[in-house]
Amino acid sequence: METPDNAFQAALALIVSLDPTLWGIIELSLRVSLMAVAVSCLAALPLGAAVALWQFPGRGLIITLLNALMGLPPVVAGLMVYLMLSRAGPLGELGLLFTPTAMVIAQSVLVTPIIAALTRQVIEELWTHYREQLQSFGVRRLRAIPTLLYDARFSLVTVVLAGFGRASAEVGAVLTVGGNIEGVTRVMTTSIALETHKGNLPLALGLGVILLLLVAVVNGAAYWIGETARRRLG
């Protein structure tokens, strides 16, 4: 059995030597998570802005629901998507189960409420400050959405990075709908769990190091962007 020191050295060797198995898993992980965040942004940014700007019956319920879904357990999201994509489900004929597309859908289900809820908070605060000014120029709420989204772009980048961090670090949903198939749907988080159980510590540690670095880069970028936005506003 390998000692932790030997396993860590072997893990670094896999990273430095650009091991195709390791980097193939990393590439798939990034591709799935980035696509999921992009899909989520298309729906979540305008949804969050709309909820922030309009008053309507049931608005409080929608806000509560979005906030609650921010903590949606990944395995529950995976189960929901699995039921939709299974042969007996409404989308079973598409044959998407156990494919990267299914993982993108599952991660989008997880990330969309996070981006929508945080966007709503950011845009609502901006609307409070600029409402009278925009209305004095005859700008209606619908036309104000692109303006406010652009003005809040630095804060929203931080929101999107939070969504990406959630997507890239989750296990349950992608394992449920992807099946952890080697070379097809095996991503960093599921690979770490599998390789650890198999005793393949170098690959598990190598993926763990990359995942930690990715999380650090995302958090560092979010902090830097937030600080840049505050300096510009100040």
C-alpha positions in Angstrom: 0.0 0.0 0.0 1.3 3.4 -0.9 2.2 5.9 1.8 0.6 9.3 1.7 4.0 10.9 0.8 4.5 8.5 -2.1 0.9 8.9 -3.3 1.3 12.7 -3.2 4.5 12.6 -5.2 2.9 10.3 -7.7 -0.1 12.7 -7.9 2.2 15.7 -8.7 3.9 13.6 -11.3 0.6 12.9 -13.0 -0.2 16.6 -13.1 3.2 17.7 -14.3 3.4 15.0 -17.0 -0.1 16.0 -18.3 -1.5 12.5 -17.8 -4.2 12.0 -20.4 -6.6 10.2 -18.0 -6.3 12.9 -15.3 -6.6 15.9 -17.7 -9.4 14.2 -19.7 -11.4 14.1 -16.5 -10.6 17.7 -15.7 -11.5 18.9 -19.2 -14.9 17.1 -19.0 -15.6 18.5 -15.6 -14.9 22.1 -16.7 -16.9 21.7 -19.9 -20.0 20.4 -18.0 -19.8 23.0 -15.3 -19.2 25.9 -17.6 -22.1 24.9 -19.9 -24.4 24.4 -16.9 -23.6 27.9 -15.6 -24.1 29.4 -19.0 -27.5 27.8 -19.4 -28.4 28.9 -15.9 -27.4 32.5 -16.5 -29.7 32.7 -19.6 -32.7 32.0 -17.3 -31.6 33.1 -13.9 -30.3 36.7 -14.6 -33.5 38.0 -16.2 -35.6 36.0 -13.7 -33.9 37.5 -10.7 -34.1 41.0 -12.2 -37.8 40.6 -13.0 -38.6 39.4 -9.5 -36.6 42.4 -8.1 -38.4 45.0 -10.2 -42.1 43.9 -10.3 -44.6 43.6 -7.5 -47.2 40.9 -8.1 -49.2 38.4 -6.1 -47.1 35.5 -5.0 -43.8 37.4 -5.3 -43.0 36.7 -1.7 -43.6 33.0 -2.3 -41.3 33.0 -5.3 -38.5 34.7 -3.4 -38.9 32.2 -0.5 -38.8 29.4 -3.0 -35.7 30.7 -4.7 -33.9 31.1 -1.4 -35.0 27.6 -0.3 -33.8 26.0 -3.6 -30.3 27.5 -3.0 -29.8 24.7 -0.6 -31.4 22.0 -2.8 -29.6 18.7 -2.0 -27.7 17.6 -5.1 -29.1 14.0 -4.9 -32.6 15.4 -5.0 -31.8 17.5 -8.1 -30.2 14.4 -9.6 -33.3 12.3 -8.9 -35.6 14.9 -10.4 -33.6 15.0 -13.6 -33.2 11.2 -13.6 -37.0 10.8 -13.5 -37.5 13.2 -16.4 -34.8 11.6 -18.6 -35.4 7.9 -17.8 -37.2 5.8 -20.3 -40.5 6.1 -18.5 -40.1 9.9 -18.1 -41.4 12.7 -20.3 -38.0 13.2 -22.0 -36.9 9.6 -22.1 -37.2 9.4 -25.9 -34.3 11.8 -26.2 -31.8 9.3 -24.8 -30.0 11.8 -22.7 -29.6 9.8 -19.5 -26.0 8.9 -18.6 -24.6 11.5 -20.9 -22.7 14.8 -20.3 -25.9 16.6 -21.4 -27.8 15.0 -18.5 -25.1 16.3 -16.1 -25.4 19.8 -17.6 -29.1 19.7 -17.0 -28.7 18.5 -13.4 -26.1 21.1 -12.5 -28.3 23.8 -14.1 -31.1 22.8 -11.8 -28.8 23.3 -8.9 -27.2 26.5 -10.0 -30.2 28.4 -11.4 -31.9 29.2 -8.0 -28.5 30.4 -6.6 -27.9 32.8 -9.5 -31.5 34.0 -9.6 -31.8 34.6 -5.9 -28.5 36.5 -5.6 -29.3 38.5 -8.8 -32.6 39.5 -7.3 -30.9 40.9 -4.2 -28.3 42.8 -6.3 -30.9 44.3 -8.7 -33.4 45.1 -6.0 -30.8 47.2 -4.2 -29.8 49.0 -7.5 -33.5 49.6 -8.3 -34.0 51.3 -5.0 -31.2 53.8 -5.8 -31.9 54.4 -9.4 -35.7 54.0 -9.7 -36.7 57.6 -9.6 -33.9 58.6 -12.0 -34.8 55.9 -14.5 -38.5 56.7 -14.3 -37.8 60.4 -14.8 -36.2 59.5 -18.2 -39.3 57.4 -19.1 -37.5 54.1 -18.7 -40.0 51.4 -17.9 -39.1 48.3 -15.8 -38.7 46.0 -18.8 -36.2 48.4 -20.5 -34.5 49.0 -17.1 -33.5 45.3 -16.8 -30.5 45.4 -19.3 -29.4 48.7 -17.8 -29.4 47.4 -14.3 -27.8 44.1 -15.2 -25.0 46.0 -17.0 -24.5 48.4 -14.1 -24.3 45.5 -11.7 -21.9 43.5 -13.9 -19.1 43.3 -11.3 -21.4 42.0 -8.6 -23.1 39.6 -11.0 -19.8 38.1 -12.1 -19.2 37.3 -8.4 -22.7 35.7 -8.4 -21.9 33.7 -11.5 -18.6 32.5 -9.9 -20.6 31.3 -6.9 -22.8 29.3 -9.1 -19.8 27.8 -10.9 -18.2 26.9 -7.6 -21.4 25.1 -6.6 -21.6 23.2 -10.0 -17.9 22.2 -10.1 -17.8 20.8 -6.5 -21.0 18.7 -6.4 -21.1 15.0 -6.6 -24.6 13.6 -6.0 -26.5 15.0 -9.0 -23.9 14.2 -11.7 -23.4 10.7 -10.2 -27.1 10.0 -10.4 -27.7 11.1 -14.0 -24.3 10.5 -15.4 -23.5 7.1 -14.0 -19.8 7.8 -13.6 -18.9 6.1 -16.9 -15.2 6.1 -17.6 -14.3 8.4 -20.5 -17.9 9.5 -20.9 -19.4 11.0 -17.7 -16.6 10.6 -15.1 -15.8 14.1 -13.6 -13.4 15.2 -10.9 -15.7 14.8 -7.9 -17.0 11.4 -8.9 -13.6 10.2 -9.9 -12.1 11.2 -6.5 -14.7 9.2 -4.7 -14.3 6.1 -7.0 -10.5 6.1 -7.1 -10.2 6.5 -3.3 -12.4 3.4 -2.8 -10.3 1.6 -5.4 -7.1 2.6 -3.6 -5.8 4.5 -6.6 -4.6 7.4 -4.4 -2.3 9.2 -6.9 -5.1 9.8 -9.3 -7.5 10.8 -6.5 -5.0 13.1 -5.0 -4.1 14.6 -8.3 -7.7 15.4 -9.0 -8.1 16.7 -5.5 -5.2 19.1 -5.9 -6.7 20.5 -9.2 -10.1 20.8 -7.6 -8.7 22.7 -4.7 -6.8 25.0 -7.0 -9.9 25.6 -9.0 -11.9 26.5 -5.9 -9.1 28.9 -4.8 -9.0 30.6 -8.2 -12.8 31.0 -8.2 -12.8 32.5 -4.7 -9.8 34.7 -5.4 -11.4 36.0 -8.6 -14.7 36.7 -6.8 -12.8 38.6 -4.1 -10.8 40.6 -6.6 -13.8 41.5 -8.6 -15.7 42.6 -5.5 -12.9 44.7 -4.3 -12.5 46.3 -7.8 -16.2 47.1 -7.9 -16.1 48.7 -4.4 -13.1 50.9 -5.4 -14.8 52.1 -8.5 -18.0 52.9 -6.7 -16.1 54.6 -3.9 
